Amino acid sequence: MSDQKGDKPGSKKSMKAGYQKYKNTSVQSASKEKLLLMLYEGALRFMKLAIKACDENNIAERGQNIGRAYDIILELNNTLDHNVGGEISQNLEQLYMFITDQLTQANITGDRKYLDSAVKITTTLYQGWKEAIEKLKKEETSK
């Protein structure tokens, strides 16, 4: 028995396709808050993979992972609403631009210190958002 693409159930290709469907469903059904956290998690994952590639002197892998992290940070920046967010969104924009600059420097120089800096800032932002979302949920459930 095989799936629609002719792959045998349990095969690596079939499992990867199943995982991709699961991932797509989890993204499509996630709340705005969960999507925000997922973006941060993805950016951090790619930054850490880029650090690993730096340590292994794997230039191609480093560049690919930096590019993915860069794209996620740009997406976070593009979703800012300065009309609603005011000063907070302006501060976030400056942080996002700093992170993208650090990623660019890491890609150009191959020096992991730029990635370490980007990870530190992104982790702080992620933790701040996670705490704010948890606090908001607690407030909503206590009403």
C-alpha positions as CSV (number, residue, x, y, z in Angstrom):
1,M,0.0,0.0,0.0
2,S,1.4,3.5,-0.8
3,D,0.3,7.1,-0.4
4,Q,-0.8,9.4,-3.2
5,K,2.8,10.1,-4.3
6,G,3.7,6.4,-4.6
7,D,5.8,6.4,-1.5
8,K,5.6,3.4,0.8
9,P,4.1,4.2,4.2
10,G,6.8,4.5,6.8
11,S,9.4,5.5,4.2
12,K,11.6,8.5,4.9
13,K,9.9,10.5,2.1
14,S,6.4,9.6,3.3
15,M,7.3,10.5,6.9
16,K,8.7,13.8,5.8
17,A,5.5,14.6,3.9
18,G,3.4,13.7,6.9
19,Y,5.5,15.9,9.1
20,Q,5.2,18.8,6.6
21,K,1.4,18.4,6.7
22,Y,1.4,18.4,10.5
23,K,3.7,21.5,10.5
24,N,1.4,23.4,8.0
25,T,-1.7,22.5,10.1
26,S,-0.1,23.7,13.3
27,V,0.9,27.0,11.7
28,Q,-2.5,27.5,10.1
29,S,-4.4,26.8,13.3
30,A,-2.1,28.8,15.6
31,S,-3.2,32.0,17.3
32,K,-1.4,35.3,16.5
33,E,0.5,35.0,19.8
34,K,1.6,31.4,19.1
35,L,2.7,32.4,15.6
36,L,4.8,35.2,17.0
37,L,6.5,32.8,19.4
38,M,7.0,30.2,16.6
39,L,8.7,32.9,14.5
40,Y,11.1,33.7,17.3
41,E,11.7,30.0,17.9
42,G,12.5,29.5,14.2
43,A,14.9,32.5,14.1
44,L,16.7,31.2,17.2
45,R,16.9,27.7,15.8
46,F,18.5,29.0,12.5
47,M,20.9,31.3,14.4
48,K,22.1,28.4,16.5
49,L,22.5,26.2,13.4
50,A,24.5,29.0,11.9
51,I,26.7,29.1,15.0
52,K,27.3,25.4,14.7
53,A,28.2,25.9,11.0
54,C,30.6,28.7,11.9
55,D,32.3,26.4,14.4
56,E,32.6,23.7,11.8
57,N,33.8,26.2,9.1
58,N,30.8,25.2,6.9
59,I,30.4,28.4,4.9
60,A,27.4,27.2,2.8
61,E,25.4,26.0,5.8
62,R,26.3,29.1,7.8
63,G,25.0,31.3,5.0
64,Q,21.8,29.3,4.5
65,N,20.9,29.4,8.2
66,I,21.8,33.1,8.5
67,G,19.5,33.8,5.5
68,R,16.6,31.9,7.1
69,A,17.0,33.7,10.4
70,Y,17.4,37.1,8.6
71,D,14.1,36.4,6.7
72,I,12.2,35.7,9.9
73,I,13.5,38.8,11.6
74,L,12.5,40.9,8.6
75,E,9.1,39.3,8.7
76,L,8.8,40.2,12.4
77,N,9.8,43.8,11.5
78,N,7.3,44.0,8.6
79,T,4.4,43.0,10.9
80,L,5.0,45.9,13.2
81,D,2.1,48.4,13.3
82,H,3.6,51.8,14.3
83,N,0.1,53.3,14.5
84,V,-0.9,50.9,17.3
85,G,2.5,50.1,18.8
86,G,3.9,53.6,19.1
87,E,7.2,53.8,20.9
88,I,7.3,50.1,21.5
89,S,7.1,49.2,17.8
90,Q,9.8,51.8,17.1
91,N,12.1,50.2,19.7
92,L,11.3,46.8,18.3
93,E,12.1,48.0,14.8
94,Q,15.5,49.3,16.0
95,L,16.3,46.0,17.7
96,Y,15.2,44.0,14.6
97,M,17.4,46.2,12.4
98,F,20.3,45.7,14.8
99,I,19.8,41.9,14.7
100,T,19.7,41.9,10.9
101,D,22.9,44.0,10.9
102,Q,24.5,41.4,13.2
103,L,23.4,38.6,10.9
104,T,24.8,40.4,7.9
105,Q,28.2,40.9,9.7
106,A,28.2,37.2,10.7
107,N,27.6,36.2,7.1
108,I,30.3,38.5,5.7
109,T,33.0,37.9,8.3
110,G,32.2,34.3,9.5
111,D,32.7,35.5,13.1
112,R,30.3,33.9,15.5
113,K,30.4,36.8,17.9
114,Y,27.8,38.5,15.7
115,L,25.6,35.5,15.9
116,D,26.0,35.2,19.7
117,S,24.9,38.8,19.9
118,A,21.9,38.2,17.7
119,V,20.9,35.1,19.7
120,K,21.2,37.0,23.0
121,I,18.9,39.8,21.9
122,T,16.4,37.5,20.1
123,T,16.2,35.3,23.2
124,T,15.5,38.3,25.4
125,L,12.7,39.4,23.1
126,Y,11.3,35.9,22.9
127,Q,11.3,35.5,26.7
128,G,9.6,38.9,27.0
129,W,6.9,38.1,24.5
130,K,6.3,34.7,26.1
131,E,5.9,36.2,29.6
132,A,3.6,38.9,28.3
133,I,1.4,36.4,26.5
134,E,1.2,34.1,29.5
135,K,0.3,37.1,31.7
136,L,-2.4,38.2,29.2
137,K,-3.9,34.6,29.1
138,K,-4.0,34.5,32.9
139,E,-5.7,37.9,33.0
140,E,-8.3,36.7,30.4
141,T,-9.0,33.5,32.3
142,S,-9.5,35.2,35.6
143,K,-12.2,37.5,34.2
